[in-house]
């Protein structure tokens, strides 16, 4: 069978493999997912945050599939910069979330003051590009799996992983927004912020204590 015909016949299977691997990695609750969830529950700039996270994932997946993953793995200095910078960022955000959880407020005020679109989008970029776990999941792990595919099938793998990313972030953000009216109590928001603080602190300490 000609190579083009073989690639055409196997592309759907590779697409599904990329979707499954992408879904498996992205479902783990991490710093980026916590931000999308929180913005959805606040019903604040949800579409912008979902778009930033989704498009960033697409970019990083494509870069990983087409070669950046191997470059990052081969640079101890780059990995160390990611590790220390990401740890500082996550621990700082953990302190802010812990402060919100500790301080009593009413209703959605417990989520903190309303942020501007620019500040929210900046936070989404920070949680994406300053978080080493995003690079490990999308560029190194997922990208490395895609890079093992024949050159003519790598785009199908990346597309499948990208669709999984878009589905997950949309479900997380807009699903949380739909559920928000049931979560309008100060106690609920204090629990959410306490969990976010614990998650961010755990991820930050993991980066400090364990080399990438």
Helices and strands as residue ranges (DSSP letters): H 3-26, H 31-42, H 46-65, H 68-73, H 76-102, G 107-111, H 117-129, H 132-134, I 135-142, H 143-147, G 151-153, H 154-179, G 180-183, H 186-209
